[in-house]
Amino acid sequence: MGRKRRGIPIHGWLIIDKPLGLTSNQVVGRVRRLTNAAKVGHGGTLDPLASGILPLALGEATKTVSYVMDGTKVYHFTVRWGIERSTDDAEGEIIATEDKRPTKDEIHQALKQFIGTIDQVPPKYSAVKIDGQRAYALARADQEVTLQSRQIRVDRFELLEMVDDDHATFEVESGKGAYMRSLGRDLARAMGTVGHISELRRISVGGFSEKDAISLDKLEELGHSAALEDYLLAVETALDDIPALALTEAEARRLRNGQPVSLLAVARRSPQNAVPQGATVCAMEDGKPVALARVEGGEVRPVRVLNL
């Protein structure tokens, strides 16, 4: 018999405005303590030297984390020109310097290289695994770290401000797996200089943005009060981009029991919601999510049942 999980069964998304200096896992720990939630996970890591939007999944929302992590993200960051650091942010040791400072025209021209699907080498101090070990752990142990380039997607890379000769601020909209530290490093190198990110803030993840967020200090004030409900977003909020299929009570019961339901029967009730083969859908009953399911053949088959 499995061990019963301690804590309160809270289900939904809590969007934290992460402060500087904390790891994402430290934030998870604090939220678990403050809310007494039985289960908490995060939807995309933020570095300790980064602030901003960190979506936390509570309870059954943890089953939808991958859909948030795969979503589009928007960042603001500042590049410090002329100094390259081992971590590609302000924490690392200086490994190169350069007197050249880029002009606004040079920056605008260089940005064009970084739009679309591009190859990127992650920072040596990153969570990428090499033979089962995190790259940052190997780097901190002074072991040789060689990371392969991989393809990422950058939808938008804009210069916001030339702060001074040494600093410029940018906004980036990107897909999964893009490292802003690498973008800052590579942008500098593309213009014949070096640089690192001195400030980094994430302002949105998937459908979550700053308007949804609560600070840890505010959460501390609320504690276990009923006011916390005002900041808890429904589990299905993370699934806004996934087609929804309405089920009858009997069909919902079948999915909850791990059994498929007829696609034809569901489609007849909602002919406008044509769903292609292989698509992932959110199966709903009376406005409440029942399961993440996949359309295969003539059936809707449960993938992750949501016990709400």
URGINOR-V485127 format. One line per field, one symbol per residue. phi: phi as a letter, one per 40 degrees, with the letter a starting at -180 (. if undefined). Layout:
phi: ???
This chain:
phi: .ccccchccbbibbccccccgbcccccdcccccccgccababbhcbcdcbbhcbcbcbfccccbdcccccccbbbbabbccgbbbccgbcccccbabaccbcccccccccdccbbgcbcacccccacccbfgbcdccccccgccbbbccacbbbcaabccaccaccbabbbbbaccgcccccccccccccbgbbaaccaabcbabfcbbccccbccccccccfccccddcbcccdcdcbdcbdbbcbccccccccccgbcbccdcccccbccbcbcdgccbbcbbfgbcbacbbcbgbbbbcbbcbcb
